[in-house]
């Protein structure tokens, strides 16, 4: 999971939980407020009824019923019962609503003065009224239609707003997080383009910003400048050292040739062996020098080279060193000739193909290399294969490392720089090479 997605999800989930908890708390508090308010209204109604019966002489029971029938009782669907101290019903409002009550309810009222409970859709309030002359019990039942409708409306309103605003919050959060960390995408794109051939890439940062991302970018750019400087110094040292070593080797070769005519046969054989060692050493120095100069050679000019011509030239050069090399060449006749022309340095491409041909010769059982050029969609694939022992899994992981040699190279001439040079040349032009191990068959496939 990416950092952008993780941040957006975390913020969105947190907002969803907080908004949901807040909405639920509002509904619970309003529900409790409605109950309390309705209880107070029922209490006021019950006490008013008792006082009218007890204190106002002009209001008899029949008059009180008429008042109830034409006033608030229609709003509440109410039923009012009043009992005397002998638990005798002395007043009942005019409606069909019934209140379930027992002697235990009246006894409870006498001890606790009030109670409030629910009976189906109605709510019942009971109160004990202690006057100087007589005690009264009042039970009043009603349905808080208005309060419940308000609570229902509030619940639907919060539920709808929860769905709408959480949806908007998720969309806005993802958009804002993507916008804020967009610079990281730019960083990733620039960093992924950095390789041994491209150390000049720098991250775009605001110089006067104290933003953490900009600070990291500044430190990264500073680190890349130091790496580039150290890498450049290393290349310069390798190139200079290799160049300086070539001169004494050339002198030694000339001196040995002069000495060869002055020695006997045994001495000439020893001189020939020394010459072979010097030649191998010269090849090693040339390889190191080429690796050090590869970047400048690949960027010097973007000339075009044809793959088939590079293959033929490489075959001729390898034949001069290994005359017994056999090559089987298979070129797909249906290949578009325009695809055979590549933006690559001709000499470097021939060196890469030549190194693969030398490997095919040295590590084959029959001194034969199998070359094929075929079209693969919009790409060209060049395959160079030979029969022989294949590399192990571990050797395949390290095959492009410098000075790496497999178990099958113990008696072969070389320094383990050939494949490294091939990879560096192809990598400079962003071409791909891969190794395929078959049944007693080694195959290198280059995709142009």
N, C-alpha and C positions, 0 to 999 in steps of 0.2 A: 504494500500500500504506500502510495506516494505521500510526501509531507503535505502537499496541498490538500489531498483528499482527507488525510488524517486530521488536519486542522479544521477543515470545513465540517467534517462529521462531528468532531468534538464540540465545536461551538453550536452547531445546529441542534445536537442532542441535548446539550445543556440548556439552550433556550426553550426547547420543547418541554423538557421536564419542569423547568421553573415556571413557564407560562401555564402548564397543565396544573401544577400544584397550586399556583395562585388562583386560577379559575375555580378549582375545587374548594379552596378555602373560602372564596367569596360566596359560593353557593351554600356552603355549610353555615357560614355566619349569617347570611340573609335568612336561611331557613330557621335558625334559632331566633333571630330577631322577629320573624313573623309569628312564631309560636308565642313568644313573650308578649308581643303587642296584642295578639288575639286573646290571650289569657287576661290581659288587663282590661280589654273591652268587655269580655264576658263577666269579669269581676264587677266592673262598674255597672253593667246591666243587672246582675243579680242583686247587688246592694241597693240599687235604685228601686227595684221592684219591691224589696222588703220594706224600704223606708216609705214608699208610697202606701203600702198596705197598713203600715203601722202608724205613721205619723200624720198622713193627710186624711182628715175625716171625710172630705168631700169626694174622695176617689174610692168608690167601692170596687169589688172584685170584677163586676161586669164592666164597669168603666175602664178598669185596667186592661182587661182583655181586648176591649176595642182599641185602646191606645197601642197595645202590642201588635194587634193585627194590622194596623195602618201605619206603622213606623218601621223600626229597624229590623223587626223579626223577619220580614220578607227578604231582607238582604242577607240574612244569616241562615235562613231555613231553621230558625231556632225553636226550641221547646224549653219552657221554664216551669219548674215545679218548686213549690214552697211548702215546707212541713213545719208543724208546731213542735213544741217540746215533747209531745206524746207520740211523735212520728206519724201524725195524721196529716194527710194531704189537705191543705187549706186553699191552695191556688194552683191552677194549671192553665197555661196559655192555650188559645184556640188554634190548634193545628193537628195534623194527623201524625206528626213525628212522635216517636216513643223514646223514652229514656229508660235504659235498663238500670235498675237500682235495687239494692237489697238493704236490709237492716244493718248489715255490716258497713255499708257505705256511710250511713248516718252516724253509726257509732264511731267510725273512723274520723268523720268530720268533727264530732264532739271532742275527740282527743287531739286532733292535729289542726283543726280550724279550717283548712282548705285542702283540696286536691285537684289535679288536672290530669286527664287521661284521654286516650283516643278510643273511640268505639266505631269501627268501620271507617266511613268517610267523615264522620263527625268527631268533634272534640268536646269533652264534657268537663265543666268546671263546677266544683262544689265548694260551698262556703257555710260556715257556722256563724250565725249572728246572735250575739248575746246582748239583749236589751235589759233594761232595769226590771221590766214587768214580765217579759216572756222571751224564751229562746226560739230561734227560727233556723231552719235548714233550707238552703236553696240549691237546687241543681239546675244548671242551664247547659243545654246542648245546642251546638250550631256547627255549620260548615263554612269555613273561611274561604268562600269561592274567590273573592277578590285577591286575597293574599296568596292563595295557591296559584292563581293565574299569573300573578306578578312573579312568583317564584319560578313557574314553568317558563315564562317569557325570558327571565334572566338566565335560566339554565340553557335554553336554546340559543340565546344571544351569545353567551360565553362559549358554547360548543361550536357555533358557527364561526365566531371570531378566532377560536383556537385553531380550527382547520385552515382558515384563510391566512391568518398571520403566521402560523408555523410554516405553511407552504411558502409564503413570501420570504420568511426568514431564511429557509433553506436555500432558496434560489439566490437571494441577495448575499448570503454568507459565502456560497460557492463562488459567486461572481467577484465579491470583494477579495476573498482569499486568493483567487486566481490572479486578480489584478495586482495585489500587493507582492506576491511572490513570483510575478512574471520575470523579474530580473534573474531568478534562479534558473529559469529555462534558458535564458541567454547565457548564463554562466555555464550550464551543462553543455550547451551547443558549442561554445568556444573551447571548453576544456576537452571535450571529446575529439576535437580536431587537432589536439596537440600530440605529436609523436616525435620520433627521432629526426624526422625531416622537417618538422614545423615547430620550432621553439620560439617563434616571434609573436605568437598569439598572446594578447593581453585582454583582460576583462575590462569592460566599460564601467567605470565607477565615478561617482561625484567626489571630487577632491576635498571639498569643504564639508562633506556630510559626516555626521557621527552615527549614521545608521549602521547597525551591526553587520548587515550584509555588505555594505560598502567597505567597512573596515576589513572584513574577511577578503573582499576582492583586492583591496590594496596590498594586504599581506601576501596574497597569492601572486600578484604581479611582481612584488619584490622578490619572492622566492623564485619565480620563473626567470627573472633577470640574472640572479645568481647562478641558476642551473645552466642557462644559456652561456654565460661567461665561462663556467667551469667546463662545459661540453666543448666550447670553441677552443679553449686552451688545450684540452685533451686531444682534439683533432689536429691542432697545429703541431703539438709535440709529436704525435704519431707520424704525421706527414713529414716533418723535418727529420725525425730519427730514421724513418724508412729511406728518405732521400739520401741522407748521409751514409747509410749502410750500403747503398747500391754502388757507390764509388770504390770502396776497398774490395768489394766482391768482384767487380769488373777487373780491377788490377790483378787480383789473385788468379782470376781465370786466364788472363793474358800471360802471366808469369808461369802458370802451370803448363800452358801450351808451349812456351819457349823451353821449359825444362823437359817436356815430354820427349823431344828429339835427342836429348843428351843422356837419356837413361836407358837401361836395358828393358827387356820385356816385362820382368816382374815390377820394375819401377813404373813402367807405363800403365800397367794394370792398376797400381795403387793411385797413380795420378788420375786415371779415368774414374775411379771410385770417388776420389776427392771432387772431381768435376761434377759428378752426379749429385753429390751432397751440396755443392755450391749452387747448382742449378735449382735444387729443391729449396735451398735457403733463399735464392733470388725470387722464386715463385711466391714464397711466404711473404717476403718484403713487398713484392708487387701487389699481393692481395691486401696487405695491411694499408699500403699507400692508396689503393683504389677505394677501400672502405672509408678511409679518412677523407678522400676527395669526392666521394660519391655525390654528396648533396650539391656541391658546386657544379659537378659535371652534368647532373640531371637538370639543373635550373639554368644552365648556360645558354641553351637554345632549345626550343621545342621543335625539332625537326621531326619529319615523319619517316617511318620505316615500315617495310612490308614484312610480315611474319615469314612468308615462304622464302623470301630472299635471305632473311636473317638465319633461317634454318639451313639453307644450302651453304652459306658462308661459314657457319659454325661447323658444319660437317667437314668442309675442306680443311679448316684449321685443326680440328681434332684428328683428322686423318694424317696430317703431317706428323703429329706426335705419336699416334697409335695407328700405324698402317694396316693392322689386321682387324680394325673395327669394321663390323658389318652393320649396315643401317637398312631397315625396312621402312619405307616412307609411304604413307597413305594419306592423300589429300582429297577431301570431299569435292567432287567436281561441281556440285551445286552451290558452292559457297559464293556469296556476293563478293566480288573483287574489292568493293569499297570497304568492306569490313576487314580486309587483310592489311590495310594501311592504318598504322597506329601512330599517335603522337608520342614518340619515344626516341631516345638517342640510339642510333643504329649500333654504335660500338658497344654500348652497355647491354642492349638486348642480345647481341651475339655472345657477349661474355656469359650472360645468364644461361642461354641455351647451351653454350659450349660446356659449362660446368656440369649441367645435367647429363649431357652426352658422355662426358668423362666418367661420371658416376655410373652410368649405365654400362660402360665398357669395363670399368674396374671391378664392379660387383655382380657381373653377369656370369653365367656358367658357360655360355657359348660365344662370348665377345660380341654380342649382337644387341642393337638398340632398336626398339620398335617405336616409330614416330607416326603420329596421326594428327591431322588438322581437320577439325569439323566445326560446323556451325551449330550453335545452341541458342536459338531465339535471336536476340539482338547482340549476342556475344560470340566470340570465337574461342574455342578450347584447343590448346596445344597439349598433346599427351606424349610423354617420353617414358617408355617402360622397358624393363629387362627381366629375364628369368633369373632366379637365384633366391638366396635366403632373405627373408623379410625382416624388418625391424620389430623389436618387441614393443609392447604398449608403452613402457617407460622410455625407450629410445625414441619413439615417435613424439612424445611430449617435449623432448629436448633436442630434436634433430636440427633445429634452426639456430641453436646456440653456438657461439664461436668455439672452435677447438673441440667440438663434440664429435666423437667417433664411436660407431657401433661395434658390437662384438664381432661382426663379420669383416671388420677393417683392421684386424690385428696384424695382418701380413701385407696390407696394402699401403702404397705410398700416398702420402697426403698429410694435411695438418688440420682437417676438420673446419676449413673456412669456406669451402665451396658452396654449400647450401646456405650458409649465412650470407654470403655475397649475393646469391640468387634472390633470397628474400629481401635484402636491402634494395637491390636494383628494382625489383618488381614493386616493392612497397613505395618507392619514391614516386612511382607513377600510378599508385593505387590499384595495381593489379593483384590478383589473388592466386596463390599456389597452394595446392593441397596434395597430401600423400595418401595413396590407396594401396593397402597390402592385400594381395590376393593369394591364391594357392601357388606358392613358389614364384610369385610375381610382384615386382616393385613398380609402381606407376606414380609419376608426378604429373599433375594436371594443372596447367596455367589457364586462367580465365581472363581474357582480354575484353 
